[in-house]
Amino acid sequence: MMRTGSGCIERPSPNHGPRPEGVGVELLILHYTGMPTAESALSRLCDPAAQVSAHYTVDEDGAIYAHVPEDRRAWHAGLSSWRGRADVNSRSIGIEIVNPGHEFGYRPFPAAQMAAVADLCLDIMGRHGIAPADVLGHSDIAPARKEDPGELFDWPGLAARGIGLWPHPTPADDSPLDSAESAEEVAALLGRYGYDTAESRLLLSFQRHFHPERLTGEPDPETLRRLRALLRMTGR
């Protein structure tokens, strides 16, 4: 199913395949394009030699490009995992969001672009019954390899519209940061939320999404409060 409507431009990609039988869409993965221009990104997503694609791309002016029907498996996630399950491509829809990324001059995402992303996400979530907690960034599912959509992405604004989660810690989430709290214990909490504990840079990826003011990759009281809040919010 291609999205139709104002602002949607058909730009089909040949890079897709069938979803495995019996596997439905349960995740929505947000990326940045990480290329110098929108056109360079669009060309690559539609180039059979590149062997990458997404279902949609959202340009900085809010224009939406449709590449792959939603009932097909696009090739956007790569080697990735969430909540103990690999092959994220088979059970997800991928949205590329035009931004040069950390390599080519990372910058804030314009308001028109974020509004279009939000509208598109809500459409997709409604069609497939995707829960807010299952809207993720590429860095969440592939923390060792990816940084996108990054610390400048407006996750709180999306969460305010019911897209993804944003932690709001309460006193129930307070706990002294014990200097003896091991990396393994913190990783176990991240694993409970959904991160692949076999990957590196887990806490840094969590901070990019949920505590962008502190990109240290090290535990601190507020990062852990936010992680505990998310575990409480999801019952995990």
N, C-alpha and C positions, 0 to 999 in steps of 0.2 A: 504493500500500500504506500503510494507516494502521497505526501501532504499536498493539498491543493489550496489555492486561495491567494489573496493579495500579498505581494512581496515574495512569493515562492517562485523560483526559477528552476525549471527542469535542466539539470546538467548530469545526465546519467554516467555512471562509472561502470566499466566492465568487470570491476574487481569485487566479486561477491560469489557466494555459493549457497546451497541449500542449508537450512538449519537442520540439525539432526532430528529424526522423527521423535515426537513426543517432548521436545524441548521448547519451552515457551520463553517469551521475553520477560525477564524479571529485574533487570538492571538497566539503568540509563547512565552512560559514561560521557563526561564532558572533557574535552581536550582543548588546547589551543593549537593553532596550525604550526607555529614555530618556524615560519618562513618569512622572507623579507616582504613579500606582497601577497595580497589576496589572490591575484591571478596565478602566481607561482604555486600557491597551495592548491588551488582548484585544478590546475593542470596536472599536478602530481597525483591528486586523488583520482583523477580520471585517466591516468596513463597506465596501460596494461603492464608495462615493464616495471613500474614501481611496486605493483602488487600490494597496494594499500588503498583503503577507501574508508568512508564513513557513510552513514545514512543521510546526514545533512551537514551543511556548512552555513554559519551565520556570519555575514560580513559586518564591518564596523558601522555601516550605515543602517543596519537592521535587515538588509536583504537576506533571504533564506534560499539556499541552493539545495535541491533534492538530488541525491546521487544514487541511492540504493533503496529499493522497496523495503518496507519494514518487515515483511515476512521472509526476507533473505538475510543471510549472514554476511555482514560487511567485515572488512579486515582492518579494524582500527585499534584493537586492544593489544595485540601482540602477546608475548609471554606474560601472563597475568593470572591473578587469583583473587578471589574474595570469599570469605567465610568457608574456606576449606575446599573450594571448587575452582578448578582451572578451566581453560577454554571459555573465557569470558565472552569472546565474540559470539559464541553460539547462543548465549542467553541474554544478550544485551542489544541496545540501540546506541549508536555512537553519534555524537554531535561535535563537529570541529568548529571552533570559534576563532575567527581571524585575529591574530595577534602575533607580532614578530617573535615573541618568546624570549627567554633568557639569552639566547645566542645572538639575536639580531636587534636588540633594543626593546626589551620588555617594557610595556607601558600599561596604564589603566585601561579598562574596557569601557568604551563610551556608553552613555545612558541608553541611546537608541538600540545599541547592540544587546545590552543586558535585557531590555524590555522584550526584544524579539526572542532572545534565548528563553526567557521566562514563559512567554506565550507558547512557544514550541514545546518546551518541557511539559507544560500542563496538558497540552493536546496529547502528547505521547503517553504521559502517565495515566490519563483518563482512558485512552484506548486499550492499554495493556494492564491496567491495575497495578502499576508500579508504586510501591510505598515510598514516601519521602526519604526514609533512611537508605533506600537503594538507589538514590541519585548520588553519584560518586565522581571524583576526579580521576584522571589517568594516573596521577601519582599515588592515589589510594590503592589501586589494584596492581601497580608495578612500581613500588617505592624505590627499588634499587636502580631503576632505569630512567624514571620520568619525574618531571617537576611540574607538569601542567595540570590544570590551568593556572596554578601558582598563587602566590600570596597576595596579588593585587585583584584577584577575582572576587566578585561580590557575593560570596556565599551567604552572608547574613541577609542581604536583600532578597535572594532567592528563597531562603528559608522562611522569610516573612510572608511569602506567597504560597507556602506549602511545598516547596521544592527543595529537597535535601533537609538536613537537620542543622540547627545551630545550638550549641550548648548554652544553657542558662543555669549555672551552678547554684545550688542552695546550700544552706548549712549542712545538709545531709551528705554533701559531697566533700566537705572539708575533712582533711586528715593531715597531720603534720608530715612534712617530707622527711622521712627517716634517711639519714645519710647512708644507712646500711641497706636501703631499699635497692636491690640489685637490678641490673639491666634485664636479667631474666624475668624478674617479677613484673617489671613495667611491660616487657614484651608480652607477657601472658595476658595482661589487661588489654593490650592492643589486639592480641589474637582473639580475645573474647568479642571485641567489637567487630572484627572481620578481617583485619590485616593478616597477611601471610608471615608468620613468625620465622620462616626460613629466609626471608629477605633481609637485606640491610637497609639502613636509613629509615626505619619504621617511624621513630618518634619525630624525625624531621619532616617526613611526609604528613604525619598527623598535624604537626604545627603549621605546615603550609596551608592546610585546609581549615583547621579549627583554632589556631592561635598564631596568626600571621605576624603578630607584633614581636614574636620571639622565635627566630629561626636558628636555634642552637643545636637541635638534635639531642639535647640533654634534658633530663627531667627537672622540673621546677614546680613549685606548688600550684600555680595557676594552670599550667598544662595538665597536670594530673587531676585538678578539680574539673576541668572541662571533659577529660576522658571519663572520669567517674560519672559526670552528669549525663553523658551520652549513653553509657551503659545502663544507668537508671532509666533514662527516657525510653530506651528500646527493650528493657527487661532482659538484657543479655548477661 
